[in-house]
């Protein structure tokens, strides 16, 4: 049984919250985005990414892994175009992680260092790996 809960907190460092999330059981879509702290308009980027993925999945004739990947590509495209066309949004960015129910499977897509976990039998298990310089390159160089 799939259950989902959403809660966001800006933490102790920042004044504003740059997180966005969507829980849409009717479409089987669950999305979390964390705007990049320190970059301009991270909260705008995260909201735009979540809305783009949701709209793309809602409008899709088929909801499969390719569709989820295309939704992420479209979100990236829209965030980058908005940042390029407005100086106030320059440099904005966000992480993005989503789960999409697909029959008996749950498809996961992830970009950046927001993570997906499975909670089962009282234990959290990470199921995605961060896409960061340290993870992608640094670990091969011995940096943890």
N, C-alpha and C positions, 0 to 999 in steps of 0.2 A: 504494500500500500504506500503510495506517495503522499507525503504531507509536506507542506511548505509554509514557512513563516518568514516575515521580513521585518527587519529593524535596522535602523541606521543611527549612528552617533558621530558627531564631528570629532570626538576625542578631546584631548587636553591642549593640543597645539594650535589648532586653527579656529577661527571665529565662525567660518561658514562651512557647511556640509557640502561636499562635492560628490556624494553618492546618489545614485538613482537605482531603483529596482522595480521590477514588475512581477507580480504573481498572477498568472492568467490560467487557472485550471480549465476554463472552457476551451482554450486552444492548446492546452498542455504545454504552455511556455512559461519559463521562469528565468528571469534575467537580472544580473547585477552588474553595475558599472561604477567604477570609482574614478572620478575625474582626477587628473594628475595634479597633485598638490604642488603649489609653487608656480604652475603654469597658469597663464591667463584663462579665465572662463572654463575651468575644469568642470564646474557644475553644469555649464551649458553643454559641454561635450558629452558628459555622461547621460544627460537627459535626452539629447539628440540621438545618441547611439541606442538607448533603450527603446525610444519611440520608433526608430527606423527598423530595428529588428522585429518589434511587435507588428508593425504595419506590414512588413515584408512577409512574415509568417502568416498573418491573417489573410492576406491576398493570394497566397500561394495555392495552386491547384493540388500540388503534392507537397507533403511535409516530411522530408527525409533529410539525410545528412548533407546532400548537395544543396538543398534549399537552405539549411541552417548556415552552411558555409557562405552561400551567396548573400544571405541576410547580413552576415558579418562584413563581407566585402562592401556591400551597399552602405552600411553604417560608417565604415572607414572612409569611403568616398565622400559621403555627405559631411562628415566632420572635417576632413581635409579641405574640401571646397569652401565650407563656411569660414574656416580659419584663413584661407588664402584670399577671401573676398572682403574681409572686414578686419581692419587693423586692431580693433578692440578684442578680437578673437584669435589673433595671431599666436601660434604656438600651443593652442589648446589641444588637449588629448585626454584619453580615458582608457582604462582597462575595460574588459568586457568578458563576461562568462555567462553561458546560457545552458539550460537543460530543456530539451524538447521531447515530450512523450511521443513515441512512435510505436504503437501497438504494445507488445510486451517489453520493448526496449526503451531506454532513455538515452537520447543522443546528447552529447556534451560538446560544446565549442568554447574555446578559451583563448584570449589574447591578453598578454601582460601578466601582472602578478596578482590578480584576483583569482581565488581558488574555488574549485568545486569539491565538496566532500559528500560522502555517504555516511549517514548516521544509522547504525544498525547494532542492536544488542547493547545499547548504552555506550557505543564507541564511535568516534569520528575517524574516518579514513579518507585521506586526501586522494583524489583521483585525477588531478591535473598537475602539471608541472609549470612553474613560473617561466615566463618568457622574459628574462632579464639578461643583461650582459653577464652578470656573475653566473647565472645558470647555463646560458648558452655557450659562453666562451671561457669565462673564468674558471669553471670547474675543471676544464681540460688543462688549465694552467696551474691547477693545484690551489685555487682560491675557493674558499667555502663561504 
